[in-house]
Amino acid sequence: MSRTERIAELIKKEVSMIIRERVSDPRIGFVSLTDVDVPPDLKTAKIFFSVLGDETVKKNTIKGLKSATPFIRGELAHKLEIRFVPKIFFVYDKSLERGSNVLSIMNKIESEKN
């Protein structure tokens, strides 16, 4: 595992804990971090997430995470033992949604066969 991959995993673990235990924004729903993409220069970190709920919950969570980003980055600075903390960006991960839709279509086709 490369240094970049180790840092991405550490960021994922720590940000997940920070959101769960330290961020108290009521707009943020049940968030699951799915991946973290960190380039070799470690200047940025794209944090991919999914959230349970409808479109309103998703929009509110995005707003809440955007608002909490400076706080989360500050908390991350205390946890990581690296010289520079990457600038973080939250990106909604649609892959779980698409997977769910595919499963739904497959189940519908299967039930129509019978």
PDB file as gemmi writes it, atoms N, CA and C in Angstrom:
CRYST1    1.000    1.000    1.000  90.00  90.00  90.00 P 1                      
ATOM      1  N   MET A   1       0.857  -1.179   0.000  1.00  0.00           N  
ATOM      2  CA  MET A   1       0.000   0.000   0.000  1.00  0.00           C  
ATOM      3  C   MET A   1       0.902   1.242   0.000  1.00  0.00           C  
ATOM      4  N   SER A   2       0.628   2.155  -0.920  1.00  0.00           N  
ATOM      5  CA  SER A   2       1.449   3.364  -1.039  1.00  0.00           C  
ATOM      6  C   SER A   2       1.120   4.369   0.070  1.00  0.00           C  
ATOM      7  N   ARG A   3       1.967   5.340   0.222  1.00  0.00           N  
ATOM      8  CA  ARG A   3       1.761   6.386   1.236  1.00  0.00           C  
ATOM      9  C   ARG A   3       0.451   7.124   0.970  1.00  0.00           C  
ATOM     10  N   THR A   4       0.188   7.435  -0.294  1.00  0.00           N  
ATOM     11  CA  THR A   4      -1.047   8.134  -0.664  1.00  0.00           C  
ATOM     12  C   THR A   4      -2.275   7.314  -0.273  1.00  0.00           C  
ATOM     13  N   GLU A   5      -2.239   6.015  -0.525  1.00  0.00           N  
ATOM     14  CA  GLU A   5      -3.365   5.139  -0.171  1.00  0.00           C  
ATOM     15  C   GLU A   5      -3.539   5.071   1.345  1.00  0.00           C  
ATOM     16  N   ARG A   6      -2.432   5.009   2.075  1.00  0.00           N  
ATOM     17  CA  ARG A   6      -2.521   4.975   3.544  1.00  0.00           C  
ATOM     18  C   ARG A   6      -3.119   6.265   4.087  1.00  0.00           C  
ATOM     19  N   ILE A   7      -2.713   7.391   3.534  1.00  0.00           N  
ATOM     20  CA  ILE A   7      -3.250   8.677   3.982  1.00  0.00           C  
ATOM     21  C   ILE A   7      -4.729   8.781   3.633  1.00  0.00           C  
ATOM     22  N   ALA A   8      -5.114   8.310   2.443  1.00  0.00           N  
ATOM     23  CA  ALA A   8      -6.535   8.331   2.046  1.00  0.00           C  
ATOM     24  C   ALA A   8      -7.371   7.507   3.020  1.00  0.00           C  
ATOM     25  N   GLU A   9      -6.890   6.324   3.401  1.00  0.00           N  
ATOM     26  CA  GLU A   9      -7.612   5.481   4.360  1.00  0.00           C  
ATOM     27  C   GLU A   9      -7.696   6.143   5.726  1.00  0.00           C  
ATOM     28  N   LEU A  10      -6.610   6.769   6.144  1.00  0.00           N  
ATOM     29  CA  LEU A  10      -6.599   7.462   7.430  1.00  0.00           C  
ATOM     30  C   LEU A  10      -7.586   8.636   7.419  1.00  0.00           C  
ATOM     31  N   ILE A  11      -7.609   9.381   6.329  1.00  0.00           N  
ATOM     32  CA  ILE A  11      -8.549  10.497   6.199  1.00  0.00           C  
ATOM     33  C   ILE A  11      -9.979   9.977   6.265  1.00  0.00           C  
ATOM     34  N   LYS A  12     -10.256   8.898   5.567  1.00  0.00           N  
ATOM     35  CA  LYS A  12     -11.609   8.309   5.565  1.00  0.00           C  
ATOM     36  C   LYS A  12     -12.030   7.921   6.983  1.00  0.00           C  
ATOM     37  N   LYS A  13     -11.144   7.253   7.690  1.00  0.00           N  
ATOM     38  CA  LYS A  13     -11.438   6.813   9.061  1.00  0.00           C  
ATOM     39  C   LYS A  13     -11.658   8.004   9.986  1.00  0.00           C  
ATOM     40  N   GLU A  14     -10.763   8.974   9.943  1.00  0.00           N  
ATOM     41  CA  GLU A  14     -10.843  10.115  10.858  1.00  0.00           C  
ATOM     42  C   GLU A  14     -12.036  11.019  10.538  1.00  0.00           C  
ATOM     43  N   VAL A  15     -12.276  11.293   9.258  1.00  0.00           N  
ATOM     44  CA  VAL A  15     -13.410  12.155   8.895  1.00  0.00           C  
ATOM     45  C   VAL A  15     -14.720  11.486   9.283  1.00  0.00           C  
ATOM     46  N   SER A  16     -14.805  10.185   9.089  1.00  0.00           N  
ATOM     47  CA  SER A  16     -16.003   9.456   9.494  1.00  0.00           C  
ATOM     48  C   SER A  16     -16.259   9.622  10.992  1.00  0.00           C  
ATOM     49  N   MET A  17     -15.207   9.490  11.794  1.00  0.00           N  
ATOM     50  CA  MET A  17     -15.328   9.648  13.237  1.00  0.00           C  
ATOM     51  C   MET A  17     -15.698  11.090  13.604  1.00  0.00           C  
ATOM     52  N   ILE A  18     -15.086  12.045  12.935  1.00  0.00           N  
ATOM     53  CA  ILE A  18     -15.374  13.460  13.216  1.00  0.00           C  
ATOM     54  C   ILE A  18     -16.832  13.779  12.916  1.00  0.00           C  
ATOM     55  N   ILE A  19     -17.332  13.315  11.772  1.00  0.00           N  
ATOM     56  CA  ILE A  19     -18.736  13.573  11.417  1.00  0.00           C  
ATOM     57  C   ILE A  19     -19.664  12.921  12.426  1.00  0.00           C  
ATOM     58  N   ARG A  20     -19.345  11.691  12.807  1.00  0.00           N  
ATOM     59  CA  ARG A  20     -20.205  10.945  13.722  1.00  0.00           C  
ATOM     60  C   ARG A  20     -20.193  11.525  15.140  1.00  0.00           C  
ATOM     61  N   GLU A  21     -19.017  11.950  15.620  1.00  0.00           N  
ATOM     62  CA  GLU A  21     -18.894  12.313  17.028  1.00  0.00           C  
ATOM     63  C   GLU A  21     -18.771  13.810  17.306  1.00  0.00           C  
ATOM     64  N   ARG A  22     -18.301  14.612  16.363  1.00  0.00           N  
ATOM     65  CA  ARG A  22     -18.010  16.010  16.652  1.00  0.00           C  
ATOM     66  C   ARG A  22     -18.879  17.015  15.916  1.00  0.00           C  
ATOM     67  N   VAL A  23     -19.406  16.637  14.757  1.00  0.00           N  
ATOM     68  CA  VAL A  23     -20.239  17.565  13.983  1.00  0.00           C  
ATOM     69  C   VAL A  23     -21.675  17.419  14.466  1.00  0.00           C  
ATOM     70  N   SER A  24     -22.270  18.549  14.840  1.00  0.00           N  
ATOM     71  CA  SER A  24     -23.626  18.494  15.392  1.00  0.00           C  
ATOM     72  C   SER A  24     -24.646  19.225  14.515  1.00  0.00           C  
ATOM     73  N   ASP A  25     -24.362  19.340  13.230  1.00  0.00           N  
ATOM     74  CA  ASP A  25     -25.273  20.013  12.302  1.00  0.00           C  
ATOM     75  C   ASP A  25     -26.473  19.098  12.044  1.00  0.00           C  
ATOM     76  N   PRO A  26     -27.692  19.554  12.395  1.00  0.00           N  
ATOM     77  CA  PRO A  26     -28.874  18.702  12.218  1.00  0.00           C  
ATOM     78  C   PRO A  26     -29.209  18.423  10.753  1.00  0.00           C  
ATOM     79  N   ARG A  27     -28.637  19.173   9.828  1.00  0.00           N  
ATOM     80  CA  ARG A  27     -28.914  18.936   8.411  1.00  0.00           C  
ATOM     81  C   ARG A  27     -28.220  17.675   7.898  1.00  0.00           C  
ATOM     82  N   ILE A  28     -27.180  17.262   8.581  1.00  0.00           N  
ATOM     83  CA  ILE A  28     -26.408  16.106   8.122  1.00  0.00           C  
ATOM     84  C   ILE A  28     -27.115  14.831   8.557  1.00  0.00           C  
ATOM     85  N   GLY A  29     -27.519  14.039   7.555  1.00  0.00           N  
ATOM     86  CA  GLY A  29     -28.206  12.781   7.816  1.00  0.00           C  
ATOM     87  C   GLY A  29     -27.215  11.664   8.113  1.00  0.00           C  
ATOM     88  N   PHE A  30     -27.677  10.433   7.907  1.00  0.00           N  
ATOM     89  CA  PHE A  30     -26.830   9.273   8.138  1.00  0.00           C  
ATOM     90  C   PHE A  30     -25.877   9.142   6.962  1.00  0.00           C  
ATOM     91  N   VAL A  31     -24.637   9.601   7.154  1.00  0.00           N  
ATOM     92  CA  VAL A  31     -23.633   9.667   6.094  1.00  0.00           C  
ATOM     93  C   VAL A  31     -22.714   8.462   6.167  1.00  0.00           C  
ATOM     94  N   SER A  32     -22.425   7.908   5.001  1.00  0.00           N  
ATOM     95  CA  SER A  32     -21.463   6.825   4.895  1.00  0.00           C  
ATOM     96  C   SER A  32     -20.387   7.248   3.903  1.00  0.00           C  
ATOM     97  N   LEU A  33     -19.148   7.269   4.354  1.00  0.00           N  
ATOM     98  CA  LEU A  33     -18.046   7.620   3.453  1.00  0.00           C  
ATOM     99  C   LEU A  33     -17.692   6.385   2.643  1.00  0.00           C  
ATOM    100  N   THR A  34     -17.678   6.540   1.318  1.00  0.00           N  
ATOM    101  CA  THR A  34     -17.443   5.396   0.446  1.00  0.00           C  
ATOM    102  C   THR A  34     -16.019   5.330  -0.076  1.00  0.00           C  
ATOM    103  N   ASP A  35     -15.363   6.466  -0.244  1.00  0.00           N  
ATOM    104  CA  ASP A  35     -14.011   6.476  -0.777  1.00  0.00           C  
ATOM    105  C   ASP A  35     -13.374   7.838  -0.542  1.00  0.00           C  
ATOM    106  N   VAL A  36     -12.069   7.872  -0.578  1.00  0.00           N  
ATOM    107  CA  VAL A  36     -11.308   9.128  -0.507  1.00  0.00           C  
ATOM    108  C   VAL A  36     -10.254   9.074  -1.597  1.00  0.00           C  
ATOM    109  N   ASP A  37     -10.214  10.109  -2.407  1.00  0.00           N  
ATOM    110  CA  ASP A  37      -9.246  10.199  -3.490  1.00  0.00           C  
ATOM    111  C   ASP A  37      -8.263  11.318  -3.167  1.00  0.00           C  
ATOM    112  N   VAL A  38      -6.995  10.929  -3.000  1.00  0.00           N  
ATOM    113  CA  VAL A  38      -5.934  11.883  -2.677  1.00  0.00           C  
ATOM    114  C   VAL A  38      -4.867  11.785  -3.767  1.00  0.00           C  
ATOM    115  N   PRO A  39      -4.553  12.901  -4.434  1.00  0.00           N  
ATOM    116  CA  PRO A  39      -3.481  12.852  -5.443  1.00  0.00           C  
ATOM    117  C   PRO A  39      -2.112  12.737  -4.770  1.00  0.00           C  
ATOM    118  N   PRO A  40      -1.085  12.372  -5.520  1.00  0.00           N  
ATOM    119  CA  PRO A  40       0.255  12.205  -4.933  1.00  0.00           C  
ATOM    120  C   PRO A  40       0.808  13.450  -4.233  1.00  0.00           C  
ATOM    121  N   ASP A  41       0.386  14.651  -4.656  1.00  0.00           N  
ATOM    122  CA  ASP A  41       0.899  15.861  -4.002  1.00  0.00           C  
ATOM    123  C   ASP A  41       0.220  16.150  -2.659  1.00  0.00           C  
ATOM    124  N   LEU A  42      -0.831  15.404  -2.326  1.00  0.00           N  
ATOM    125  CA  LEU A  42      -1.549  15.494  -1.038  1.00  0.00           C  
ATOM    126  C   LEU A  42      -2.154  16.874  -0.773  1.00  0.00           C  
ATOM    127  N   LYS A  43      -2.401  17.655  -1.809  1.00  0.00           N  
ATOM    128  CA  LYS A  43      -2.944  18.999  -1.600  1.00  0.00           C  
ATOM    129  C   LYS A  43      -4.451  19.011  -1.448  1.00  0.00           C  
ATOM    130  N   THR A  44      -5.124  18.026  -2.018  1.00  0.00           N  
ATOM    131  CA  THR A  44      -6.582  17.955  -1.927  1.00  0.00           C  
ATOM    132  C   THR A  44      -7.004  16.542  -1.571  1.00  0.00           C  
ATOM    133  N   ALA A  45      -8.225  16.429  -1.088  1.00  0.00           N  
ATOM    134  CA  ALA A  45      -8.810  15.120  -0.825  1.00  0.00           C  
ATOM    135  C   ALA A  45     -10.292  15.190  -1.192  1.00  0.00           C  
ATOM    136  N   LYS A  46     -10.693  14.393  -2.164  1.00  0.00           N  
ATOM    137  CA  LYS A  46     -12.106  14.268  -2.513  1.00  0.00           C  
ATOM    138  C   LYS A  46     -12.668  13.149  -1.657  1.00  0.00           C  
ATOM    139  N   ILE A  47     -13.649  13.494  -0.840  1.00  0.00           N  
ATOM    140  CA  ILE A  47     -14.260  12.512   0.051  1.00  0.00           C  
ATOM    141  C   ILE A  47     -15.637  12.182  -0.516  1.00  0.00           C  
ATOM    142  N   PHE A  48     -15.788  10.944  -0.984  1.00  0.00           N  
ATOM    143  CA  PHE A  48     -17.044  10.507  -1.573  1.00  0.00           C  
ATOM    144  C   PHE A  48     -17.936   9.945  -0.469  1.00  0.00           C  
ATOM    145  N   PHE A  49     -19.218  10.317  -0.514  1.00  0.00           N  
ATOM    146  CA  PHE A  49     -20.141   9.879   0.523  1.00  0.00           C  
ATOM    147  C   PHE A  49     -21.491   9.523  -0.074  1.00  0.00           C  
ATOM    148  N   SER A  50     -22.230   8.724   0.672  1.00  0.00           N  
ATOM    149  CA  SER A  50     -23.625   8.457   0.340  1.00  0.00           C  
ATOM    150  C   SER A  50     -24.432   8.753   1.597  1.00  0.00           C  
ATOM    151  N   VAL A  51     -25.716   8.924   1.410  1.00  0.00           N  
ATOM    152  CA  VAL A  51     -26.574   9.252   2.545  1.00  0.00           C  
ATOM    153  C   VAL A  51     -27.916   8.547   2.374  1.00  0.00           C  
ATOM    154  N   LEU A  52     -28.450   8.053   3.481  1.00  0.00           N  
ATOM    155  CA  LEU A  52     -29.773   7.425   3.442  1.00  0.00           C  
ATOM    156  C   LEU A  52     -30.844   8.500   3.473  1.00  0.00           C  
ATOM    157  N   GLY A  53     -31.861   8.344   2.633  1.00  0.00           N  
ATOM    158  CA  GLY A  53     -32.963   9.289   2.651  1.00  0.00           C  
ATOM    159  C   GLY A  53     -33.336   9.766   1.268  1.00  0.00           C  
ATOM    160  N   ASP A  54     -34.333  10.617   1.250  1.00  0.00           N  
ATOM    161  CA  ASP A  54     -34.836  11.138  -0.020  1.00  0.00           C  
ATOM    162  C   ASP A  54     -33.990  12.311  -0.510  1.00  0.00           C  
ATOM    163  N   GLU A  55     -34.454  12.944  -1.569  1.00  0.00           N  
ATOM    164  CA  GLU A  55     -33.717  14.047  -2.198  1.00  0.00           C  
ATOM    165  C   GLU A  55     -33.509  15.223  -1.237  1.00  0.00           C  
ATOM    166  N   THR A  56     -34.494  15.507  -0.400  1.00  0.00           N  
ATOM    167  CA  THR A  56     -34.385  16.608   0.564  1.00  0.00           C  
ATOM    168  C   THR A  56     -33.285  16.326   1.582  1.00  0.00           C  
ATOM    169  N   VAL A  57     -33.252  15.110   2.086  1.00  0.00           N  
ATOM    170  CA  VAL A  57     -32.220  14.722   3.050  1.00  0.00           C  
ATOM    171  C   VAL A  57     -30.844  14.832   2.402  1.00  0.00           C  
ATOM    172  N   LYS A  58     -30.752  14.396   1.147  1.00  0.00           N  
ATOM    173  CA  LYS A  58     -29.478  14.457   0.426  1.00  0.00           C  
ATOM    174  C   LYS A  58     -29.019  15.905   0.266  1.00  0.00           C  
ATOM    175  N   LYS A  59     -29.913  16.795  -0.151  1.00  0.00           N  
ATOM    176  CA  LYS A  59     -29.554  18.205  -0.342  1.00  0.00           C  
ATOM    177  C   LYS A  59     -29.146  18.859   0.973  1.00  0.00           C  
ATOM    178  N   ASN A  60     -29.896  18.568   2.042  1.00  0.00           N  
ATOM    179  CA  ASN A  60     -29.564  19.134   3.352  1.00  0.00           C  
ATOM    180  C   ASN A  60     -28.220  18.631   3.851  1.00  0.00           C  
ATOM    181  N   THR A  61     -27.944  17.349   3.619  1.00  0.00           N  
ATOM    182  CA  THR A  61     -26.667  16.783   4.039  1.00  0.00           C  
ATOM    183  C   THR A  61     -25.517  17.436   3.284  1.00  0.00           C  
ATOM    184  N   ILE A  62     -25.690  17.649   1.985  1.00  0.00           N  
ATOM    185  CA  ILE A  62     -24.649  18.309   1.190  1.00  0.00           C  
ATOM    186  C   ILE A  62     -24.385  19.710   1.732  1.00  0.00           C  
ATOM    187  N   LYS A  63     -25.455  20.453   2.040  1.00  0.00           N  
ATOM    188  CA  LYS A  63     -25.296  21.800   2.602  1.00  0.00           C  
ATOM    189  C   LYS A  63     -24.604  21.745   3.962  1.00  0.00           C  
ATOM    190  N   GLY A  64     -25.003  20.794   4.787  1.00  0.00           N  
ATOM    191  CA  GLY A  64     -24.399  20.652   6.114  1.00  0.00           C  
ATOM    192  C   GLY A  64     -22.924  20.303   6.049  1.00  0.00           C  
ATOM    193  N   LEU A  65     -22.568  19.384   5.157  1.00  0.00           N  
ATOM    194  CA  LEU A  65     -21.157  19.009   5.009  1.00  0.00           C  
ATOM    195  C   LEU A  65     -20.333  20.163   4.466  1.00  0.00           C  
ATOM    196  N   LYS A  66     -20.900  20.902   3.523  1.00  0.00           N  
ATOM    197  CA  LYS A  66     -20.183  22.054   2.974  1.00  0.00           C  
ATOM    198  C   LYS A  66     -19.930  23.082   4.085  1.00  0.00           C  
ATOM    199  N   SER A  67     -20.931  23.298   4.915  1.00  0.00           N  
ATOM    200  CA  SER A  67     -20.795  24.241   6.020  1.00  0.00           C  
ATOM    201  C   SER A  67     -19.778  23.756   7.064  1.00  0.00           C  
ATOM    202  N   ALA A  68     -19.725  22.457   7.290  1.00  0.00           N  
ATOM    203  CA  ALA A  68     -18.855  21.892   8.319  1.00  0.00           C  
ATOM    204  C   ALA A  68     -17.433  21.618   7.827  1.00  0.00           C  
ATOM    205  N   THR A  69     -17.180  21.788   6.538  1.00  0.00           N  
ATOM    206  CA  THR A  69     -15.868  21.456   5.970  1.00  0.00           C  
ATOM    207  C   THR A  69     -14.701  22.139   6.681  1.00  0.00           C  
ATOM    208  N   PRO A  70     -14.742  23.451   6.957  1.00  0.00           N  
ATOM    209  CA  PRO A  70     -13.601  24.064   7.671  1.00  0.00           C  
ATOM    210  C   PRO A  70     -13.369  23.447   9.055  1.00  0.00           C  
ATOM    211  N   PHE A  71     -14.461  23.167   9.763  1.00  0.00           N  
ATOM    212  CA  PHE A  71     -14.345  22.546  11.082  1.00  0.00           C  
ATOM    213  C   PHE A  71     -13.730  21.155  10.959  1.00  0.00           C  
ATOM    214  N   ILE A  72     -14.217  20.369   9.999  1.00  0.00           N  
ATOM    215  CA  ILE A  72     -13.714  19.007   9.808  1.00  0.00           C  
ATOM    216  C   ILE A  72     -12.237  19.037   9.446  1.00  0.00           C  
ATOM    217  N   ARG A  73     -11.844  19.953   8.591  1.00  0.00           N  
ATOM    218  CA  ARG A  73     -10.427  20.059   8.201  1.00  0.00           C  
ATOM    219  C   ARG A  73      -9.563  20.446   9.409  1.00  0.00           C  
ATOM    220  N   GLY A  74     -10.070  21.336  10.238  1.00  0.00           N  
ATOM    221  CA  GLY A  74      -9.344  21.718  11.448  1.00  0.00           C  
ATOM    222  C   GLY A  74      -9.166  20.550  12.402  1.00  0.00           C  
ATOM    223  N   GLU A  75     -10.234  19.771  12.580  1.00  0.00           N  
ATOM    224  CA  GLU A  75     -10.154  18.581  13.432  1.00  0.00           C  
ATOM    225  C   GLU A  75      -9.183  17.559  12.837  1.00  0.00           C  
ATOM    226  N   LEU A  76      -9.215  17.446  11.517  1.00  0.00           N  
ATOM    227  CA  LEU A  76      -8.320  16.521  10.831  1.00  0.00           C  
ATOM    228  C   LEU A  76      -6.863  16.917  11.035  1.00  0.00           C  
ATOM    229  N   ALA A  77      -6.600  18.214  11.096  1.00  0.00           N  
ATOM    230  CA  ALA A  77      -5.237  18.703  11.314  1.00  0.00           C  
ATOM    231  C   ALA A  77      -4.688  18.226  12.656  1.00  0.00           C  
ATOM    232  N   HIS A  78      -5.565  18.094  13.654  1.00  0.00           N  
ATOM    233  CA  HIS A  78      -5.127  17.617  14.970  1.00  0.00           C  
ATOM    234  C   HIS A  78      -4.864  16.112  14.963  1.00  0.00           C  
ATOM    235  N   LYS A  79      -5.552  15.383  14.090  1.00  0.00           N  
ATOM    236  CA  LYS A  79      -5.459  13.921  14.071  1.00  0.00           C  
ATOM    237  C   LYS A  79      -4.330  13.390  13.193  1.00  0.00           C  
ATOM    238  N   LEU A  80      -4.096  14.049  12.059  1.00  0.00           N  
ATOM    239  CA  LEU A  80      -3.098  13.555  11.117  1.00  0.00           C  
ATOM    240  C   LEU A  80      -1.704  14.026  11.507  1.00  0.00           C  
ATOM    241  N   GLU A  81      -0.748  13.198  11.291  1.00  0.00           N  
ATOM    242  CA  GLU A  81       0.626  13.555  11.596  1.00  0.00           C  
ATOM    243  C   GLU A  81       1.383  13.803  10.291  1.00  0.00           C  
ATOM    244  N   ILE A  82       0.860  14.754   9.516  1.00  0.00           N  
ATOM    245  CA  ILE A  82       1.520  15.139   8.274  1.00  0.00           C  
ATOM    246  C   ILE A  82       1.691  16.650   8.284  1.00  0.00           C  
ATOM    247  N   ARG A  83       2.625  17.124   7.499  1.00  0.00           N  
ATOM    248  CA  ARG A  83       2.966  18.540   7.518  1.00  0.00           C  
ATOM    249  C   ARG A  83       1.806  19.429   7.061  1.00  0.00           C  
ATOM    250  N   PHE A  84       1.185  19.063   5.950  1.00  0.00           N  
ATOM    251  CA  PHE A  84       0.085  19.859   5.412  1.00  0.00           C  
ATOM    252  C   PHE A  84      -1.170  19.012   5.331  1.00  0.00           C  
ATOM    253  N   VAL A  85      -2.272  19.548   5.815  1.00  0.00           N  
ATOM    254  CA  VAL A  85      -3.553  18.851   5.735  1.00  0.00           C  
ATOM    255  C   VAL A  85      -4.182  19.215   4.393  1.00  0.00           C  
ATOM    256  N   PRO A  86      -4.593  18.218   3.623  1.00  0.00           N  
ATOM    257  CA  PRO A  86      -5.176  18.522   2.317  1.00  0.00           C  
ATOM    258  C   PRO A  86      -6.479  19.304   2.439  1.00  0.00           C  
ATOM    259  N   LYS A  87      -6.753  20.101   1.430  1.00  0.00           N  
ATOM    260  CA  LYS A  87      -8.030  20.781   1.343  1.00  0.00           C  
ATOM    261  C   LYS A  87      -9.063  19.718   0.988  1.00  0.00           C  
ATOM    262  N   ILE A  88     -10.162  19.660   1.745  1.00  0.00           N  
ATOM    263  CA  ILE A  88     -11.121  18.578   1.522  1.00  0.00           C  
ATOM    264  C   ILE A  88     -12.351  19.062   0.777  1.00  0.00           C  
ATOM    265  N   PHE A  89     -12.861  18.168  -0.044  1.00  0.00           N  
ATOM    266  CA  PHE A  89     -14.084  18.397  -0.810  1.00  0.00           C  
ATOM    267  C   PHE A  89     -14.974  17.180  -0.653  1.00  0.00           C  
ATOM    268  N   PHE A  90     -16.243  17.418  -0.388  1.00  0.00           N  
ATOM    269  CA  PHE A  90     -17.196  16.313  -0.290  1.00  0.00           C  
ATOM    270  C   PHE A  90     -17.909  16.167  -1.627  1.00  0.00           C  
ATOM    271  N   VAL A  91     -17.977  14.926  -2.106  1.00  0.00           N  
ATOM    272  CA  VAL A  91     -18.599  14.622  -3.389  1.00  0.00           C  
ATOM    273  C   VAL A  91     -19.632  13.527  -3.167  1.00  0.00           C  
ATOM    274  N   TYR A  92     -20.871  13.805  -3.589  1.00  0.00           N  
ATOM    275  CA  TYR A  92     -21.922  12.796  -3.432  1.00  0.00           C  
ATOM    276  C   TYR A  92     -21.655  11.616  -4.357  1.00  0.00           C  
ATOM    277  N   ASP A  93     -21.664  10.422  -3.811  1.00  0.00           N  
ATOM    278  CA  ASP A  93     -21.377   9.199  -4.561  1.00  0.00           C  
ATOM    279  C   ASP A  93     -22.693   8.564  -5.011  1.00  0.00           C  
ATOM    280  N   LYS A  94     -22.919   8.579  -6.313  1.00  0.00           N  
ATOM    281  CA  LYS A  94     -24.161   8.050  -6.865  1.00  0.00           C  
ATOM    282  C   LYS A  94     -24.093   6.551  -7.150  1.00  0.00           C  
ATOM    283  N   SER A  95     -22.956   5.926  -6.937  1.00  0.00           N  
ATOM    284  CA  SER A  95     -22.795   4.520  -7.316  1.00  0.00           C  
ATOM    285  C   SER A  95     -23.735   3.592  -6.542  1.00  0.00           C  
ATOM    286  N   LEU A  96     -23.940   3.850  -5.242  1.00  0.00           N  
ATOM    287  CA  LEU A  96     -24.861   3.007  -4.473  1.00  0.00           C  
ATOM    288  C   LEU A  96     -26.288   3.167  -4.971  1.00  0.00           C  
ATOM    289  N   GLU A  97     -26.638   4.390  -5.328  1.00  0.00           N  
ATOM    290  CA  GLU A  97     -27.964   4.672  -5.870  1.00  0.00           C  
ATOM    291  C   GLU A  97     -28.170   3.924  -7.183  1.00  0.00           C  
ATOM    292  N   ARG A  98     -27.169   3.994  -8.052  1.00  0.00           N  
ATOM    293  CA  ARG A  98     -27.256   3.298  -9.345  1.00  0.00           C  
ATOM    294  C   ARG A  98     -27.322   1.798  -9.142  1.00  0.00           C  
ATOM    295  N   GLY A  99     -26.535   1.274  -8.227  1.00  0.00           N  
ATOM    296  CA  GLY A  99     -26.566  -0.155  -7.928  1.00  0.00           C  
ATOM    297  C   GLY A  99     -27.918  -0.597  -7.431  1.00  0.00           C  
ATOM    298  N   SER A 100     -28.520   0.216  -6.591  1.00  0.00           N  
ATOM    299  CA  SER A 100     -29.856  -0.079  -6.081  1.00  0.00           C  
ATOM    300  C   SER A 100     -30.878  -0.087  -7.211  1.00  0.00           C  
ATOM    301  N   ASN A 101     -30.751   0.864  -8.131  1.00  0.00           N  
ATOM    302  CA  ASN A 101     -31.666   0.913  -9.278  1.00  0.00           C  
ATOM    303  C   ASN A 101     -31.505  -0.309 -10.168  1.00  0.00           C  
ATOM    304  N   VAL A 102     -30.272  -0.732 -10.395  1.00  0.00           N  
ATOM    305  CA  VAL A 102     -30.017  -1.922 -11.210  1.00  0.00           C  
ATOM    306  C   VAL A 102     -30.633  -3.154 -10.550  1.00  0.00           C  
ATOM    307  N   LEU A 103     -30.437  -3.307  -9.242  1.00  0.00           N  
ATOM    308  CA  LEU A 103     -31.035  -4.434  -8.521  1.00  0.00           C  
ATOM    309  C   LEU A 103     -32.555  -4.409  -8.601  1.00  0.00           C  
ATOM    310  N   SER A 104     -33.122  -3.218  -8.491  1.00  0.00           N  
ATOM    311  CA  SER A 104     -34.578  -3.068  -8.585  1.00  0.00           C  
ATOM    312  C   SER A 104     -35.077  -3.515  -9.960  1.00  0.00           C  
ATOM    313  N   ILE A 105     -34.373  -3.109 -11.006  1.00  0.00           N  
ATOM    314  CA  ILE A 105     -34.755  -3.496 -12.370  1.00  0.00           C  
ATOM    315  C   ILE A 105     -34.613  -5.009 -12.554  1.00  0.00           C  
ATOM    316  N   MET A 106     -33.529  -5.563 -12.032  1.00  0.00           N  
ATOM    317  CA  MET A 106     -33.326  -7.009 -12.147  1.00  0.00           C  
ATOM    318  C   MET A 106     -34.407  -7.786 -11.407  1.00  0.00           C  
ATOM    319  N   ASN A 107     -34.786  -7.310 -10.225  1.00  0.00           N  
ATOM    320  CA  ASN A 107     -35.861  -7.965  -9.468  1.00  0.00           C  
ATOM    321  C   ASN A 107     -37.187  -7.868 -10.202  1.00  0.00           C  
ATOM    322  N   LYS A 108     -37.437  -6.730 -10.827  1.00  0.00           N  
ATOM    323  CA  LYS A 108     -38.677  -6.542 -11.581  1.00  0.00           C  
ATOM    324  C   LYS A 108     -38.723  -7.498 -12.771  1.00  0.00           C  
ATOM    325  N   ILE A 109     -37.612  -7.609 -13.481  1.00  0.00           N  
ATOM    326  CA  ILE A 109     -37.535  -8.539 -14.625  1.00  0.00           C  
ATOM    327  C   ILE A 109     -37.744  -9.972 -14.161  1.00  0.00           C  
ATOM    328  N   GLU A 110     -37.106 -10.325 -13.045  1.00  0.00           N  
ATOM    329  CA  GLU A 110     -37.236 -11.683 -12.507  1.00  0.00           C  
ATOM    330  C   GLU A 110     -38.673 -11.985 -12.117  1.00  0.00           C  
ATOM    331  N   SER A 111     -39.353 -11.013 -11.500  1.00  0.00           N  
ATOM    332  CA  SER A 111     -40.748 -11.255 -11.085  1.00  0.00           C  
ATOM    333  C   SER A 111     -41.684 -11.317 -12.298  1.00  0.00           C  
ATOM    334  N   GLU A 112     -41.350 -10.620 -13.370  1.00  0.00           N  
ATOM    335  CA  GLU A 112     -42.158 -10.679 -14.586  1.00  0.00           C  
ATOM    336  C   GLU A 112     -41.986 -12.018 -15.306  1.00  0.00           C  
ATOM    337  N   LYS A 113     -40.837 -12.661 -15.149  1.00  0.00           N  
ATOM    338  CA  LYS A 113     -40.605 -13.964 -15.744  1.00  0.00           C  
ATOM    339  C   LYS A 113     -41.544 -15.009 -15.144  1.00  0.00           C  
ATOM    340  N   ASN A 114     -41.752 -14.887 -13.844  1.00  0.00           N  
ATOM    341  CA  ASN A 114     -42.561 -15.886 -13.119  1.00  0.00           C  
ATOM    342  C   ASN A 114     -43.986 -15.570 -13.209  1.00  0.00           C  
TER     343      ASN A 114                                                      
END                                                                             
